[in-house]
Amino acid sequence: MIPRRIWEVIALKEVLLIDCCIRRESSRTRRLAQAFVNALDPARFHVTVLDPEAEGLRPLTGVFFQAREELLARGELDHPRFRYARQLAQADLVVFAAPFWDLSFPAILKIYIENVCVEGITFACDEEGLHGSCKASRMVFLTTRGAVYGGSPLEQGSRYLEAMARFFGIPAYSCIAADGMDLGDPASPLAGACEQAEALARSL
Ligand SMILES: Cc1cc2nc3c(=O)[nH]c(=O)nc-3n(C[C@H](O)[C@H](O)[C@H](O)COP(=O)(O)O)c2cc1C
């Protein structure tokens, strides 16, 4: 018989929050992310926050790209530079927080994705095609947008991340957005999105 407290520790789910809120303390998107995290049951979830900018993540260019190709060719998947991919692959819940920029999101989020798309860690390839290898059961995208997009084809951030969820093998995807943040008083759309985020967090 496993004592209840030990069982609770064993059962803790690992949440990986990738914080791409460039304006940091001034960011409304970060407030949305805080509402989501604060509503998670601390007895069931452990949250790790990753700030790709603070980590100094770099785009795949020049010798940085070449070095990666050589490591992959040698099968050195345990190299430290692939730690972000391993971290993503092992998370139970993946949460992105990023503002809506230029119809999608800030470049640092794409740089993060470049660094975590590693064959043999977050996805695999065989004669049938590509298969995601991530453990998470859900990806959540939290964002705030200056204007209102609804289902507009101009909105490319959530569409792209939903596709990435499928690529990584993550079966469920949710986007919670505060639209119209720069059209008037942002308090109302932000409060509505925070309520949705809290409801989603409590439902997990
Ligand atoms: C560089 C930049 C690009 C932006 N691009 C868009 C855009 O394409 N469409 C839009 O509706 N709002 C755009 N905005 C406005 C932001 O989406 C909006 O202010 C958002 O709430 C910012 O989130 P934050 O407070 O977390 O930084 C942009 C803002 C910045 C700074």
The ligand as an ORCA input file, in Angstrom:
! r2SCAN-3c Opt
* xyz 0 1
  C       5.604     44.255    -32.592
  C       4.115     44.176    -32.405
  C       3.332     43.609    -33.397
  C       1.941     43.560    -33.242
  N       1.185     43.011    -34.237
  C      -0.164     42.985    -34.119
  C      -0.978     42.459    -35.154
  O      -0.507     41.997    -36.189
  N      -2.325     42.487    -34.970
  C      -2.909     42.969    -33.824
  O      -4.121     42.935    -33.708
  N      -2.143     43.452    -32.823
  C      -0.804     43.488    -32.942
  N      -0.029     43.985    -31.932
  C      -0.685     44.393    -30.669
  C      -0.598     43.264    -29.621
  O      -1.125     42.064    -30.112
  C      -1.363     43.631    -28.349
  O      -1.028     44.901    -27.870
  C      -1.106     42.575    -27.271
  O      -2.063     42.697    -26.236
  C       0.287     42.714    -26.693
  O       0.449     41.780    -25.666
  P       1.351     42.056    -24.372
  O       0.654     43.110    -23.523
  O       1.404     40.717    -23.710
  O       2.686     42.519    -24.857
  C       1.338     44.060    -32.073
  C       2.146     44.618    -31.063
  C       3.513     44.694    -31.234
  C       4.365     45.298    -30.142
*
